[in-house]
Amino acid sequence: ECGRLTLKSRDRDLNQAYQALMKSLRANDKEDNTNYAEVKKKLQEAQRAWIVFRDNDCQAKYTLWESGTIRGITHLNCLTERTEQRTKELRTWVD
């Protein structure tokens, strides 16, 4: 249960970082010619692909250990670690 609660908290952090990043992607002045709509679109596509990667990567670990009692915590730890890493990556965009 502790692992699930930790993952839920880290997932909430990830979503907050993602939303903050998406909100920050806008022109700050009239001379900024960046195509922020395209940046947001690509970031959204990347985030969706990352979720698929994370889930498949961690499911592979679960399958590797499926005959053992450690499979559940190994899977949750994988999901938590990957989520924490992605959150840090998204926060570097804003910083």
VMD Tcl script that builds the backbone (N, CA, C; Angstrom):
set m [mol new atoms 285]
animate dup $m
set s [atomselect $m all]
$s set {name element resname resid chain x y z} {
  {N N GLU 1 A 0.833 -1.200 0.000}
  {CA C GLU 1 A 0.000 0.000 0.000}
  {C C GLU 1 A 0.876 1.262 0.000}
  {N N CYS 2 A 1.963 1.230 0.750}
  {CA C CYS 2 A 2.862 2.392 0.792}
  {C C CYS 2 A 3.425 2.693 -0.599}
  {N N GLY 3 A 3.772 1.654 -1.331}
  {CA C GLY 3 A 4.286 1.835 -2.686}
  {C C GLY 3 A 3.261 2.478 -3.602}
  {N N ARG 4 A 2.017 2.070 -3.479}
  {CA C ARG 4 A 0.956 2.657 -4.305}
  {C C ARG 4 A 0.734 4.125 -3.961}
  {N N LEU 5 A 0.774 4.431 -2.673}
  {CA C LEU 5 A 0.600 5.828 -2.256}
  {C C LEU 5 A 1.755 6.698 -2.731}
  {N N THR 6 A 2.949 6.164 -2.674}
  {CA C THR 6 A 4.124 6.900 -3.161}
  {C C THR 6 A 4.009 7.147 -4.658}
  {N N LEU 7 A 3.629 6.119 -5.407}
  {CA C LEU 7 A 3.466 6.282 -6.850}
  {C C LEU 7 A 2.391 7.311 -7.157}
  {N N LYS 8 A 1.299 7.273 -6.444}
  {CA C LYS 8 A 0.217 8.244 -6.657}
  {C C LYS 8 A 0.717 9.671 -6.423}
  {N N SER 9 A 1.514 9.857 -5.388}
  {CA C SER 9 A 2.080 11.171 -5.096}
  {C C SER 9 A 3.044 11.616 -6.195}
  {N N ARG 10 A 3.908 10.695 -6.654}
  {CA C ARG 10 A 4.870 11.036 -7.704}
  {C C ARG 10 A 4.154 11.315 -9.023}
  {N N ASP 11 A 3.064 10.594 -9.275}
  {CA C ASP 11 A 2.284 10.830 -10.486}
  {C C ASP 11 A 1.633 12.210 -10.438}
  {N N ARG 12 A 1.188 12.612 -9.273}
  {CA C ARG 12 A 0.616 13.953 -9.098}
  {C C ARG 12 A 1.693 15.013 -9.353}
  {N N ASP 13 A 2.906 14.778 -8.845}
  {CA C ASP 13 A 4.022 15.706 -9.096}
  {C C ASP 13 A 4.317 15.810 -10.591}
  {N N LEU 14 A 4.304 14.666 -11.267}
  {CA C LEU 14 A 4.541 14.638 -12.709}
  {C C LEU 14 A 3.496 15.465 -13.445}
  {N N ASN 15 A 2.248 15.268 -13.113}
  {CA C ASN 15 A 1.180 16.009 -13.779}
  {C C ASN 15 A 1.290 17.509 -13.527}
  {N N GLN 16 A 1.676 17.894 -12.323}
  {CA C GLN 16 A 1.856 19.318 -12.019}
  {C C GLN 16 A 3.011 19.901 -12.821}
  {N N ALA 17 A 4.101 19.163 -12.927}
  {CA C ALA 17 A 5.253 19.632 -13.701}
  {C C ALA 17 A 4.890 19.767 -15.178}
  {N N TYR 18 A 4.150 18.799 -15.688}
  {CA C TYR 18 A 3.729 18.835 -17.092}
  {C C TYR 18 A 2.810 20.028 -17.354}
  {N N GLN 19 A 1.847 20.245 -16.495}
  {CA C GLN 19 A 0.913 21.366 -16.666}
  {C C GLN 19 A 1.646 22.711 -16.560}
  {N N ALA 20 A 2.568 22.818 -15.618}
  {CA C ALA 20 A 3.339 24.056 -15.475}
  {C C ALA 20 A 4.159 24.324 -16.733}
  {N N LEU 21 A 4.746 23.282 -17.273}
  {CA C LEU 21 A 5.528 23.431 -18.496}
  {C C LEU 21 A 4.643 23.867 -19.654}
  {N N MET 22 A 3.514 23.214 -19.828}
  {CA C MET 22 A 2.616 23.572 -20.927}
  {C C MET 22 A 2.154 25.028 -20.809}
  {N N LYS 23 A 1.871 25.476 -19.606}
  {CA C LYS 23 A 1.441 26.872 -19.406}
  {C C LYS 23 A 2.565 27.861 -19.690}
  {N N SER 24 A 3.800 27.426 -19.444}
  {CA C SER 24 A 4.934 28.336 -19.633}
  {C C SER 24 A 5.329 28.499 -21.100}
  {N N LEU 25 A 4.852 27.621 -21.948}
  {CA C LEU 25 A 5.231 27.654 -23.362}
  {C C LEU 25 A 4.362 28.643 -24.125}
  {N N ARG 26 A 4.766 29.894 -24.034}
  {CA C ARG 26 A 4.050 30.972 -24.724}
  {C C ARG 26 A 5.027 32.116 -24.946}
  {N N ALA 27 A 4.711 32.940 -25.905}
  {CA C ALA 27 A 5.587 34.073 -26.239}
  {C C ALA 27 A 5.589 35.081 -25.096}
  {N N ASN 28 A 6.773 35.574 -24.797}
  {CA C ASN 28 A 6.911 36.589 -23.751}
  {C C ASN 28 A 6.933 38.000 -24.319}
  {N N ASP 29 A 7.203 38.085 -25.598}
  {CA C ASP 29 A 7.182 39.394 -26.245}
  {C C ASP 29 A 6.860 39.225 -27.724}
  {N N LYS 30 A 6.635 40.330 -28.405}
  {CA C LYS 30 A 6.206 40.290 -29.808}
  {C C LYS 30 A 7.308 39.823 -30.753}
  {N N GLU 31 A 8.548 39.876 -30.304}
  {CA C GLU 31 A 9.670 39.466 -31.158}
  {C C GLU 31 A 9.926 37.965 -31.108}
  {N N ASP 32 A 9.235 37.273 -30.245}
  {CA C ASP 32 A 9.392 35.825 -30.111}
  {C C ASP 32 A 8.593 35.136 -31.216}
  {N N ASN 33 A 9.304 34.537 -32.160}
  {CA C ASN 33 A 8.663 33.887 -33.301}
  {C C ASN 33 A 8.561 32.364 -33.152}
  {N N THR 34 A 8.768 31.876 -31.949}
  {CA C THR 34 A 8.707 30.441 -31.708}
  {C C THR 34 A 7.294 29.923 -31.951}
  {N N ASN 35 A 7.190 28.798 -32.594}
  {CA C ASN 35 A 5.907 28.167 -32.854}
  {C C ASN 35 A 5.519 27.329 -31.627}
  {N N TYR 36 A 4.951 27.996 -30.626}
  {CA C TYR 36 A 4.631 27.316 -29.371}
  {C C TYR 36 A 3.536 26.274 -29.527}
  {N N ALA 37 A 2.649 26.449 -30.460}
  {CA C ALA 37 A 1.621 25.436 -30.704}
  {C C ALA 37 A 2.273 24.120 -31.128}
  {N N GLU 38 A 3.276 24.221 -31.979}
  {CA C GLU 38 A 3.988 23.020 -32.434}
  {C C GLU 38 A 4.809 22.412 -31.291}
  {N N VAL 39 A 5.438 23.248 -30.503}
  {CA C VAL 39 A 6.207 22.755 -29.356}
  {C C VAL 39 A 5.284 21.982 -28.409}
  {N N LYS 40 A 4.127 22.541 -28.107}
  {CA C LYS 40 A 3.169 21.880 -27.216}
  {C C LYS 40 A 2.674 20.571 -27.810}
  {N N LYS 41 A 2.414 20.578 -29.102}
  {CA C LYS 41 A 1.945 19.363 -29.774}
  {C C LYS 41 A 2.990 18.261 -29.667}
  {N N LYS 42 A 4.241 18.605 -29.946}
  {CA C LYS 42 A 5.319 17.616 -29.888}
  {C C LYS 42 A 5.553 17.141 -28.457}
  {N N LEU 43 A 5.469 18.048 -27.517}
  {CA C LEU 43 A 5.637 17.674 -26.113}
  {C C LEU 43 A 4.519 16.733 -25.671}
  {N N GLN 44 A 3.309 17.016 -26.104}
  {CA C GLN 44 A 2.179 16.146 -25.776}
  {C C GLN 44 A 2.388 14.750 -26.376}
  {N N GLU 45 A 2.840 14.693 -27.607}
  {CA C GLU 45 A 3.118 13.404 -28.251}
  {C C GLU 45 A 4.233 12.664 -27.507}
  {N N ALA 46 A 5.261 13.403 -27.113}
  {CA C ALA 46 A 6.367 12.795 -26.381}
  {C C ALA 46 A 5.908 12.257 -25.031}
  {N N GLN 47 A 5.052 13.007 -24.358}
  {CA C GLN 47 A 4.574 12.569 -23.056}
  {C C GLN 47 A 3.736 11.300 -23.178}
  {N N ARG 48 A 2.897 11.248 -24.175}
  {CA C ARG 48 A 2.097 10.040 -24.396}
  {C C ARG 48 A 2.991 8.843 -24.711}
  {N N ALA 49 A 4.004 9.056 -25.537}
  {CA C ALA 49 A 4.942 7.979 -25.866}
  {C C ALA 49 A 5.744 7.570 -24.632}
  {N N TRP 50 A 6.097 8.535 -23.793}
  {CA C TRP 50 A 6.838 8.230 -22.574}
  {C C TRP 50 A 6.003 7.347 -21.648}
  {N N ILE 51 A 4.720 7.635 -21.529}
  {CA C ILE 51 A 3.846 6.827 -20.667}
  {C C ILE 51 A 3.812 5.380 -21.161}
  {N N VAL 52 A 3.714 5.204 -22.470}
  {CA C VAL 52 A 3.733 3.851 -23.045}
  {C C VAL 52 A 5.070 3.182 -22.735}
  {N N PHE 53 A 6.172 3.921 -22.921}
  {CA C PHE 53 A 7.499 3.383 -22.618}
  {C C PHE 53 A 7.592 2.971 -21.155}
  {N N ARG 54 A 7.213 3.880 -20.255}
  {CA C ARG 54 A 7.311 3.593 -18.816}
  {C C ARG 54 A 6.517 2.344 -18.456}
  {N N ASP 55 A 5.291 2.287 -18.911}
  {CA C ASP 55 A 4.436 1.158 -18.572}
  {C C ASP 55 A 4.984 -0.153 -19.126}
  {N N ASN 56 A 5.453 -0.151 -20.374}
  {CA C ASN 56 A 6.013 -1.364 -20.974}
  {C C ASN 56 A 7.324 -1.769 -20.321}
  {N N ASP 57 A 8.169 -0.794 -20.028}
  {CA C ASP 57 A 9.451 -1.069 -19.386}
  {C C ASP 57 A 9.231 -1.722 -18.023}
  {N N CYS 58 A 8.334 -1.162 -17.252}
  {CA C CYS 58 A 8.077 -1.690 -15.913}
  {C C CYS 58 A 7.305 -3.002 -15.968}
  {N N GLN 59 A 6.459 -3.169 -16.965}
  {CA C GLN 59 A 5.755 -4.442 -17.132}
  {C C GLN 59 A 6.742 -5.555 -17.474}
  {N N ALA 60 A 7.788 -5.227 -18.219}
  {CA C ALA 60 A 8.823 -6.216 -18.526}
  {C C ALA 60 A 9.488 -6.690 -17.238}
  {N N LYS 61 A 9.760 -5.761 -16.322}
  {CA C LYS 61 A 10.348 -6.157 -15.034}
  {C C LYS 61 A 9.377 -7.018 -14.240}
  {N N TYR 62 A 8.112 -6.658 -14.270}
  {CA C TYR 62 A 7.098 -7.448 -13.570}
  {C C TYR 62 A 7.072 -8.876 -14.135}
  {N N THR 63 A 7.089 -8.982 -15.457}
  {CA C THR 63 A 7.046 -10.291 -16.101}
  {C C THR 63 A 8.289 -11.100 -15.765}
  {N N LEU 64 A 9.425 -10.450 -15.719}
  {CA C LEU 64 A 10.664 -11.135 -15.361}
  {C C LEU 64 A 10.558 -11.766 -13.973}
  {N N TRP 65 A 9.912 -11.080 -13.066}
  {CA C TRP 65 A 9.803 -11.536 -11.681}
  {C C TRP 65 A 8.417 -12.103 -11.349}
  {N N GLU 66 A 7.597 -12.427 -12.358}
  {CA C GLU 66 A 6.203 -12.802 -12.101}
  {C C GLU 66 A 6.035 -14.053 -11.248}
  {N N SER 67 A 7.020 -14.897 -11.186}
  {CA C SER 67 A 6.878 -16.093 -10.358}
  {C C SER 67 A 7.341 -15.852 -8.919}
  {N N GLY 68 A 7.818 -14.657 -8.648}
  {CA C GLY 68 A 8.309 -14.349 -7.303}
  {C C GLY 68 A 7.412 -13.391 -6.549}
  {N N THR 69 A 7.559 -13.368 -5.262}
  {CA C THR 69 A 6.737 -12.487 -4.437}
  {C C THR 69 A 7.194 -11.033 -4.508}
  {N N ILE 70 A 8.356 -10.781 -5.072}
  {CA C ILE 70 A 8.893 -9.424 -5.157}
  {C C ILE 70 A 8.362 -8.669 -6.376}
  {N N ARG 71 A 7.622 -9.342 -7.236}
  {CA C ARG 71 A 7.189 -8.744 -8.504}
  {C C ARG 71 A 6.399 -7.449 -8.317}
  {N N GLY 72 A 5.514 -7.415 -7.345}
  {CA C GLY 72 A 4.679 -6.237 -7.146}
  {C C GLY 72 A 5.480 -5.012 -6.755}
  {N N ILE 73 A 6.364 -5.165 -5.776}
  {CA C ILE 73 A 7.161 -4.021 -5.322}
  {C C ILE 73 A 8.186 -3.625 -6.377}
  {N N THR 74 A 8.701 -4.601 -7.120}
  {CA C THR 74 A 9.631 -4.288 -8.213}
  {C C THR 74 A 8.923 -3.442 -9.271}
  {N N HIS 75 A 7.713 -3.804 -9.602}
  {CA C HIS 75 A 6.924 -3.066 -10.584}
  {C C HIS 75 A 6.619 -1.656 -10.087}
  {N N LEU 76 A 6.148 -1.536 -8.849}
  {CA C LEU 76 A 5.850 -0.213 -8.290}
  {C C LEU 76 A 7.097 0.662 -8.191}
  {N N ASN 77 A 8.212 0.072 -7.779}
  {CA C ASN 77 A 9.461 0.839 -7.692}
  {C C ASN 77 A 9.889 1.332 -9.067}
  {N N CYS 78 A 9.737 0.495 -10.068}
  {CA C CYS 78 A 10.082 0.889 -11.434}
  {C C CYS 78 A 9.220 2.068 -11.874}
  {N N LEU 79 A 7.911 1.945 -11.692}
  {CA C LEU 79 A 7.002 3.033 -12.072}
  {C C LEU 79 A 7.344 4.320 -11.338}
  {N N THR 80 A 7.633 4.209 -10.057}
  {CA C THR 80 A 7.957 5.388 -9.246}
  {C C THR 80 A 9.259 6.024 -9.714}
  {N N GLU 81 A 10.286 5.208 -9.930}
  {CA C GLU 81 A 11.581 5.734 -10.375}
  {C C GLU 81 A 11.475 6.418 -11.731}
  {N N ARG 82 A 10.794 5.775 -12.674}
  {CA C ARG 82 A 10.642 6.371 -14.002}
  {C C ARG 82 A 9.852 7.679 -13.928}
  {N N THR 83 A 8.827 7.708 -13.093}
  {CA C THR 83 A 7.995 8.905 -12.950}
  {C C THR 83 A 8.795 10.042 -12.328}
  {N N GLU 84 A 9.589 9.746 -11.310}
  {CA C GLU 84 A 10.437 10.769 -10.693}
  {C C GLU 84 A 11.431 11.329 -11.702}
  {N N GLN 85 A 12.024 10.441 -12.494}
  {CA C GLN 85 A 12.995 10.874 -13.505}
  {C C GLN 85 A 12.338 11.789 -14.531}
  {N N ARG 86 A 11.175 11.415 -15.010}
  {CA C ARG 86 A 10.483 12.237 -16.011}
  {C C ARG 86 A 10.073 13.591 -15.442}
  {N N THR 87 A 9.644 13.593 -14.191}
  {CA C THR 87 A 9.281 14.850 -13.527}
  {C C THR 87 A 10.476 15.796 -13.496}
  {N N LYS 88 A 11.636 15.271 -13.149}
  {CA C LYS 88 A 12.854 16.095 -13.140}
  {C C LYS 88 A 13.150 16.640 -14.537}
  {N N GLU 89 A 12.985 15.799 -15.551}
  {CA C GLU 89 A 13.231 16.239 -16.928}
  {C C GLU 89 A 12.288 17.376 -17.320}
  {N N LEU 90 A 11.013 17.235 -16.999}
  {CA C LEU 90 A 10.047 18.277 -17.351}
  {C C LEU 90 A 10.334 19.568 -16.602}
  {N N ARG 91 A 10.758 19.455 -15.365}
  {CA C ARG 91 A 11.051 20.667 -14.571}
  {C C ARG 91 A 12.255 21.427 -15.117}
  {N N THR 92 A 13.184 20.728 -15.762}
  {CA C THR 92 A 14.344 21.446 -16.325}
  {C C THR 92 A 13.930 22.339 -17.481}
  {N N TRP 93 A 12.837 22.020 -18.154}
  {CA C TRP 93 A 12.336 22.882 -19.223}
  {C C TRP 93 A 11.937 24.231 -18.657}
  {N N VAL 94 A 11.288 24.229 -17.513}
  {CA C VAL 94 A 10.774 25.470 -16.906}
  {C C VAL 94 A 11.898 26.256 -16.262}
  {N N ASP 95 A 12.836 25.544 -15.658}
  {CA C ASP 95 A 13.959 26.220 -14.987}
  {C C ASP 95 A 14.816 26.881 -16.012}
}
mol reanalyze $m
mol bondsrecalc $m
mol representation Tube
mol addrep $m
